[in-house]
């Protein structure tokens, strides 16, 4: 299963262009699905099968409006993480009785400003987290280091890790690299949480290397 995920990641999402999302297009209030110790990132697809009727109604409402929602985690005390990922929602198949199959495509990390409602499902107020500036020399050295780490895990030219390493070398946006590689290749949930919560781009770059 892990190899299938890596193959899909290496072939479907890795084009030569940087995808820049316009932060001004995001609503300031978003319905939130809370997934506990599960973390979502921009540029990545999260498939979900929703059995809970409350969340089904949340997704139905989102589909009727702007098709936007956020995915967030919770701390040990049950409080919502201060950083969530906003994404666009797509329902798979027709609406019918039973669980809802949906895909949420991550678009942007958002800083939680407050809670508009808790029941029947959370609605948060949030603002986009904008990428920090990284010196070109620092980025290029880190980019080469990360690609080398990935290639060291690859077994042959067509191995998914090797293909992802080549994608990393082409990319010009450290934020996109941190999000996509962190979501797909980082096994450690605690490291994923730190990568999601960290707002400093340079710190995220170093953290990602330490995870691989």
Secondary structure, 3 states (H helix, E strand, C coil): CHHHHHHHHHHHCCCCCCCCCCHHHCCCEEEEEECCCCCCCCCCEEEEEECCHHHHHHHHHHHHCCCEEEEECECCCCCECCEEEEEEEEECCCCCCCCEEEEEEEEEEEEEEEEEECCCCCEEEEEECCCCCCCHHHHHHHHHHHHHHHHHHCCCCCCHHHHHHHHHHHCCCHHHHHHHHHHHHCCCHHHHHHHHHCCCHHHHHHHHHHHC
